[in-house]
Amino acid sequence: MKKLGVAVIGTGFWGKNHARVYKELASTNLVAICDVNVERAKAIADQFGVKAYSSSAYMLKNEEIEAVSVCTWSTMLAKEALRALHAGRHVLVEKPMATNTKQAQKLLQTAQENGLHLTVGFLMRFIPGVQNIRAAVETKKIGDLVSATAKRVSQWPERIGDVGVVKDTAIHDIDIMRYISCQDPISVYAKMGNMRHRQFEDYAQIMLTFEGGQSAFIESNWLTPYKIRTLNVTGSEAIMRLDYITQELWVENAKETLQPRIAFQEPLKMELQHFSDCILEKKKPLVTGTDGLKALEIAIAALQSSAKNAAVKLN
Ligand SMILES: NC(=O)c1ccc[n+]([C@@H]2O[C@H](COP(=O)([O-])OP(=O)(O)OC[C@H]3O[C@@H](n4cnc5c(N)ncnc54)[C@H](O)[C@@H]3O)[C@@H](O)[C@H]2O)c1
């Protein structure tokens, strides 16, 4: 079986996991890693027995590399992803994909012009319970969709210093709301602020509304002393509840509470397996570049909404 030659750009907390999973997958061959922190690059490369680089431009000359994961600081993602696309490599760029929509659009355009895969790190979609909820909404197993509420709170991961909780954390739930409802919101209203973080918001409440009258509410913060990551979906006939951490799912109606037994899956493993399958089998990815752009647009509109204390219409 042909293995896909891959590399990881940015091997901090998260990129290290990409490197580990690529090493574990049967369909990928981890060729190299790159980090601007030379010591870290060397340590991670040694751990996985691959070549270390501190410059991605130099690493991308290595022709064994066909695809890359970009896991740098959020404000560097677009620059590194664009460099890799220009060098003819397929790209998985971590969320939030770019700092602004212009950069994100440039990534989409470059990938399309060069016939390359571009996907964004919305790995929540790969959790089996999310797939289950989306199918239940599509098939109306819970009746008509009424609303959804997501909560994603924890302490501030202090290594994240270049974006706030909306672009870093709430963006996962923004994507999930689009995904499970199979539609784009038409407006966003948000309230946010900062209690501990000096530069960026560390709490946000975001409300999305949809054309059919459905609404979604997202609560995110870096102030809660422990992690909660949940999704509650209300349908006209039943509700569904998901705990993202344990991956437990409940389906409840007036008569009963059911808890389907779904095997736990490592979302990153599912995501990277899918990324490599899509490239090798020339399939459309579950998360497209457009999904990344749309989620970023909504996140930016949420920031604007809070700044002017008014709802922002979305196109
Ligand atoms: N999808 C998810 O669930 C998820 C989870 C965690 C982090 N992330 C994303 O992954 C990215 C990294 O987050 P993290 O927690 O690992 O941060 P981190 O600070 O631990 O790691 C970032 C690494 O990138 C390196 N770096 C920065 N610019 C670089 C460049 N131009 N070239 C090469 N290396 C560079 C840094 O030296 C550092 O080692 C962020 O965009 C974050 O949003 C996604």
Ligand as a Chemical Component Dictionary entry (heavy atoms), coordinates in Angstrom:
data_LIG
# 
_chem_comp.id                   LIG 
_chem_comp.type                 NON-POLYMER 
_chem_comp.pdbx_formal_charge   0 
_chem_comp.three_letter_code    LIG 
# 
loop_
_chem_comp_atom.comp_id 
_chem_comp_atom.atom_id 
_chem_comp_atom.alt_atom_id 
_chem_comp_atom.type_symbol 
_chem_comp_atom.charge 
_chem_comp_atom.model_Cartn_x 
_chem_comp_atom.model_Cartn_y 
_chem_comp_atom.model_Cartn_z 
_chem_comp_atom.pdbx_ordinal 
LIG N1  N1  N 0  -8.261 21.323 16.683 1  
LIG C1  C1  C 0  -8.015 21.330 17.973 2  
LIG O1  O1  O 0  -8.784 20.787 18.757 3  
LIG C2  C2  C 0  -6.815 22.045 18.501 4  
LIG C3  C3  C 0  -6.348 21.763 19.793 5  
LIG C4  C4  C 0  -5.228 22.457 20.257 6  
LIG C5  C5  C 0  -4.609 23.402 19.442 7  
LIG N2  N2  N 1  -5.091 23.641 18.183 8  
LIG C6  C6  C 0  -4.471 24.646 17.305 9  
LIG O2  O2  O 0  -3.141 24.238 17.029 10 
LIG C7  C7  C 0  -2.288 25.379 16.939 11 
LIG C8  C8  C 0  -1.120 25.227 17.894 12 
LIG O3  O3  O 0  -1.592 25.224 19.222 13 
LIG P1  P1  P 0  -0.666 24.690 20.414 14 
LIG O4  O4  O 0  -1.542 24.570 21.581 15 
LIG O5  O5  O -1 0.106  23.505 19.969 16 
LIG O6  O6  O 0  0.338  25.918 20.605 17 
LIG P2  P2  P 0  1.860  25.866 21.063 18 
LIG O7  O7  O 0  2.250  27.270 21.376 19 
LIG O8  O8  O 0  2.053  24.804 22.104 20 
LIG O9  O9  O 0  2.640  25.373 19.757 21 
LIG C9  C9  C 0  2.857  26.151 18.626 22 
LIG C10 C10 C 0  4.215  25.768 18.069 23 
LIG O10 O10 O 0  4.371  26.356 16.778 24 
LIG C11 C11 C 0  5.722  26.801 16.659 25 
LIG N3  N3  N 0  5.745  27.806 15.588 26 
LIG C12 C12 C 0  5.203  29.056 15.599 27 
LIG N4  N4  N 0  5.360  29.644 14.395 28 
LIG C13 C13 C 0  5.984  28.732 13.595 29 
LIG C14 C14 C 0  6.412  28.743 12.241 30 
LIG N5  N5  N 0  6.189  29.797 11.446 31 
LIG N6  N6  N 0  7.009  27.631 11.740 32 
LIG C15 C15 C 0  7.237  26.548 12.530 33 
LIG N7  N7  N 0  6.864  26.495 13.836 34 
LIG C16 C16 C 0  6.238  27.559 14.357 35 
LIG C17 C17 C 0  6.081  27.300 18.038 36 
LIG O11 O11 O 0  7.479  27.365 18.238 37 
LIG C18 C18 C 0  5.389  26.251 18.918 38 
LIG O12 O12 O 0  6.240  25.157 19.193 39 
LIG C19 C19 C 0  -3.174 26.603 17.228 40 
LIG O13 O13 O 0  -3.580 27.170 16.024 41 
LIG C20 C20 C 0  -4.393 26.012 17.948 42 
LIG O14 O14 O 0  -5.573 26.735 17.708 43 
LIG C21 C21 C 0  -6.171 22.971 17.711 44 
# 
loop_
_chem_comp_bond.comp_id 
_chem_comp_bond.atom_id_1 
_chem_comp_bond.atom_id_2 
_chem_comp_bond.value_order 
_chem_comp_bond.pdbx_ordinal 
LIG N1  C1  SING 1  
LIG C1  O1  DOUB 2  
LIG C1  C2  SING 3  
LIG C2  C3  SING 4  
LIG C2  C21 DOUB 5  
LIG C3  C4  DOUB 6  
LIG C4  C5  SING 7  
LIG C5  N2  DOUB 8  
LIG N2  C6  SING 9  
LIG N2  C21 SING 10 
LIG C6  O2  SING 11 
LIG C6  C20 SING 12 
LIG O2  C7  SING 13 
LIG C7  C8  SING 14 
LIG C7  C19 SING 15 
LIG C8  O3  SING 16 
LIG O3  P1  SING 17 
LIG P1  O4  DOUB 18 
LIG P1  O5  SING 19 
LIG P1  O6  SING 20 
LIG O6  P2  SING 21 
LIG P2  O7  DOUB 22 
LIG P2  O8  SING 23 
LIG P2  O9  SING 24 
LIG O9  C9  SING 25 
LIG C9  C10 SING 26 
LIG C10 O10 SING 27 
LIG C10 C18 SING 28 
LIG O10 C11 SING 29 
LIG C11 N3  SING 30 
LIG C11 C17 SING 31 
LIG N3  C12 SING 32 
LIG N3  C16 SING 33 
LIG C12 N4  DOUB 34 
LIG N4  C13 SING 35 
LIG C13 C14 SING 36 
LIG C13 C16 DOUB 37 
LIG C14 N5  SING 38 
LIG C14 N6  DOUB 39 
LIG N6  C15 SING 40 
LIG C15 N7  DOUB 41 
LIG N7  C16 SING 42 
LIG C17 O11 SING 43 
LIG C17 C18 SING 44 
LIG C18 O12 SING 45 
LIG C19 O13 SING 46 
LIG C19 C20 SING 47 
LIG C20 O14 SING 48 
# 
